[in-house]
Amino acid sequence: MKKQLVRISILQSSKIMTAMYVLLGFIYTLIGIPMVMFGSKQLHIIGFVYIFMPVVMGILGFIFFVIFSALYNFLAKLLGGFEVEVKDSEPEV
């Protein structure tokens, strides 16, 4: 059975992607903390930027995914959506 993804919920999918970007941004925080604690004055500045990356990545991730979702929805109307093949399977016992 083949199905098509013809619409992406803009707000709901953007909230999920924002959460994922924020979680990914915590990697930068882990890099920034030692820079602030042990680095020179220049590294302190870069370290503080790294510490605030979850917020920056969350905001930018939300904005760009809203744009992506709206663009996908527009193009899916014109060209059709992603085609996905779905198969029913028996649950493992």
Buried (B, 14 or more C-beta within 10 A) or exposed (E): EEEEEEEBEBEEBBEEBBEBBBEBBEEBBEBBEEBBEEBEEEBBEBBEEBBBBBEBBBEEBBEEBBEBBEEBBEEBEEEEBEEEEEEEEEEEE
